[in-house]
Structure formats: C-alpha cells, structure tokens
C-alpha cells in the first residue's frame, strides 16, 4: 500500500524526527471502478469537514471539542517525555459522559464500509498517535478503526484516550474504537493507567474511564468480509455453527 504526502492538522508543527522502520497503518480500500470519483483509498464522503463544534456537556458549560483538540495537538511541539496536558476534571467528566452516550447508542458489532485505516495498540504513546494522523490524515480526511489497547505502558495514556474520545464525539460515524484487553479494570489497574489517573486526577476519574470502556464495541465487520477485533478469534467462535453476529449480540 503506497501512502501519499503526510497530512497535517492546521496546528500541527513539523515532525520532530521520524523513526526508522515505522510501519504505516493498514488500510482497507473499497473496490473501485473507473466511474468512481477519487478512486480507491479516498475517505468516504459521509461526513464533510465540520465547522468548529460545541456539544452539551454534563453540566452548565458546553464542551468546545475543537478547542480541546487544539490543546492536545499543540503537545506535538513538546518532547514525548515533556510537559503533559492538564484539563480540568469537569471537562474530562463532560467528555467521558458524552462519548459514553455515543458508544451506548452504537452496536457491540460494528458494520462498516471501506475505506478505513486500521490501527493497532497505541498503549499511551501519544506522539505515535499524532504520527499516525500525520501520515494517514487527520479526521475526517480519513476514516479510522482502532482495535483497542489505548492505555497502559506508555506515559501519556490520558492524552491518548482523550484525543480518541474527542474525535469520536466530533465524527461518530467516521471514527471507531474497539475494546482491547487493556480497557478492562483488572488489566489497566496493574499496567499503568490507574497510577496515571491517580497521580494526575483521582481514583474516581479512573473509574469514570472504566465505565466508558465498558461501553466500547468489541468487534467490527468491514464490507461483510473482513472481521476485526482486538485479540483474534476465540475458541468458542471457531466451533461449528457459531455465528459471530449472534455471539456478539449476547454481549450487547
């Protein structure tokens, strides 16, 4: 798969330095015909680039999604181990409340159409997430399906998951997040996300994130032929006569 010029967010500065051997995210491209405008690999025109957006939070103050995204994107100017972004607890709570409602309204099994950029584990590597967007396009110039494991291990799990939540709020039909095993309380309690939340906010904030994680979808099917999930097919899914859609509905 060949990739074109790097796409940039309006506030994103140049790359500080590219890693050798970094693999670009996989792309599932829709079949194309000569009559199709743009050809394969062009993002679906379902969501035009939106103007600056405000949504109602869970309090009196509206949530300025674009302003919050600008704050996070500006962190690219700092080194990966540099200053962190601190958003007020009330703002984080409003984001979690709003994105939780979006996840709750969508199915546990997502029925999607190509083209989509498929992205694996991020694990708190916030600057790697920004590089993905720089190479493949900031939403909504490109559609995304992330396969889970957004937190733990890395030092910027909060920035990572908050940016993903904001894009989900802004483009709910073009930006999709599946649940990984690290979006489970028993796992992210041990591998770093709990400690990061406790240090920068509180244990209660960690529980708020875990409540959102409980509403993440677990599986996606692209064009009725490509199945996507975090950990692969379980033994139960391989048994004769098992239909994935029916199995996932039990989770719903």
N, C-alpha and C positions, 0 to 999 in steps of 0.2 A: 504494500500500500504506500503510495507516494503522498507526501504532505506538501502543501504549498507554503507560502510565506507565513511567518508567525503572526498570529492575530494578537492585538493588544487592547486592553481596556483603556479608555480615554485617560485614566490617571496612572496607568502602569508605566514605570520607568524602564529603561533597557535592562536586559538580563545582566546580573552581576557577574555571571560566569557560567558557562554550560558544562554539565557533567559529561565526561566521555562515556559513550556506550549507553546513554539513556535511551530507552525504547519508547517510541511514541505509543499512545493508547490505541487499542484495536478499534477499528471502525467497521461496522456492518453497514454496507451500502445497499440501497434499494436497487433492484434490477432496472435498467434504463433502456429507453428506446430512442431513436433519432428524433422523435417528436417531442420528447420531454425537454422542458426548458431547464437549463442548468446541468442536466446530466446527472450521473450517479455521484454520490458524495456530497451533494448540496443539502443543507438542512431543510427540513420540511417547513413550508411557509405557514404553519398553523398559527404561530404567534409572532406578529410583527414586533419590531423593536419598540418597546413601550416607553412612554414618557416617564418622567420622574414619578415615583409611585409612593403613595401613603396608604397604609391599611390601618384599620382599627386594631388597637392592642387590647389587652385585657383590663385596661384601666382607662383613665380620662384622656391620656395623651396618645395621639396616633403614632404609628410606627413608620418612620421615614426609611423605607427599605433602601433606597438609593444612597442616602447619606451614610447609612451604616456600611453598605458595600464599599463606598469610597474610603471610609476609615480603614477597613480591612485591606483593601488593595494597596493603600499607601504604605503598609508594612513591608512591601517588597523592597523599599529603599533601605530597610534595615537588614542586618545580617541575620541568619537563621537563629543565632543564639542571642540576638539583641533584644531591644525593648519589646514588651508584649502589649497587646491591645487590652485596655480595660474599659468595658462597657458597664454602665450602671446595672445593678441587679434587676431593677424594674424593667429595663429594656430587654435584658436576656429572658426574663419571665414572659414578657409580652411576645417575644419571638417564639419561644417554646410553646406557648399557648396557641398561637396562630398556626404554626406548622403542624402541631398535633391534630388540630381540627382538619387540616388538609389531608394528612395521612389517614385519619379515621374515615374520611369520605371515599377514599380510593380502596381498591380491592387488594387483598393479600397476594393475588396473582395478577400481574400487570400484563395486559395485552397491548403490545407496542408495535410500531411500524418503523422500518429503516428509512433514512439513515440515522444511526446512533453512534456516538463514541462510547465504548465500553471501558470502564476504568476499575482497576482492582484496588487492593489495600492502599490506603493513604497513611494510616497509623500516626496521626498527629504531625506529619511532615508538611506543614502549611506552605512552605516555599515550593515544595514539589507540586502541590495542588495548583499554585499560581502558574507554574511552568506548564502544566497540562493545559490550562486555559490559554496560555500564550501560544502554544504550538497548535492547538486544535480549534481555538476560537472561544471567546467569552460568550456565555449565553446572552441572547438567543441565537447568535450567529451559528451555533452548533448545538445539537441535541445531545444529552448525556444520560447514561445509565451507570451509576456507581454500584458496585457489587458488595459493599459492606466494609467493615473494619476501618472506621474513620478515626477512632480514638485509640489511646494507649501507646506505649513505647516512645513515641515522639514527644517533643517538649511543647508542641503547640496544638494540642487536641482541641482546646476551646476555640481558637481562631478557625481551625479546620471545620469543625462541625457547625459553627455559627455561620460561616460563609456558605456552606452547603444548604443550611436551613433557609438562609435569605434568598438564595437562588430558587429554592423550591417554592417559597412564598411568592416570588415575583413571576416565575414561569412554571406553574404547577403541571401544565400539560406538555412541557418540553424537557423537564429536568426531573430525573427519577433516582431515588435512593433505595437500595435493598438493605436488609438487615444482615449483618455479619455476626459471628460468634462473639466479637468484642463489643457488640451492642447489647450485651446481656449483663445484668448486675453482677452475677457471680464471677464474670471474667474481668470487666472493667473496674471492679472493686480491687483487683490484685495488680493489674499491669500498668497502672499509672494515672488513669483518668480520674479515679476517686481522689487521689492525692492532689492532682492539679486543681480540681474543683474545690477541695477543702482549703487549699492554700490561697487561692485567688478569690473564692467566694465563700462557700459553705457546703457542708454535707447535704443540707436541704437542696441546694442547687443541683448537686449530683443526682439526687432522687428525682428532681424535675426532669433532667435529661433522660434518665432511665424510663420515666413514664412516656416520654416521646418515643424512645427506642422501641417500646412495646407495641407501638402502632405502625412501625415500618413494615412494608411488604417484604415477603420472603422469596419471591420468585417472579420472573418475567419471561414472557414468550414473545419473540420478535418474528413478525411475519408468519406466525403459525408454524415455524420450523426450527427456530433457534431458542433453546431453553437456557436461561441464565439464573444462577443462584450463587450464593457465596461459597458453600463447601462442597458442591457437587451433589450427585445423586446418592441418596441413602439406600441401604439395602432394601428397605421397605418399598421404595419406588421402583426397584428392579424386579419385584415379584410379578408373575404372570397376571394379567388382567387389571393391574393397577393403573388408574388414570390420574395423571398429575393434577389436573384441574380439580377433580373430586377430592383428592388428598389435601390440597391446599385449602379448599373450601372448609375443611374441618378446622383449620387454624383460624379462618375468618370468624 
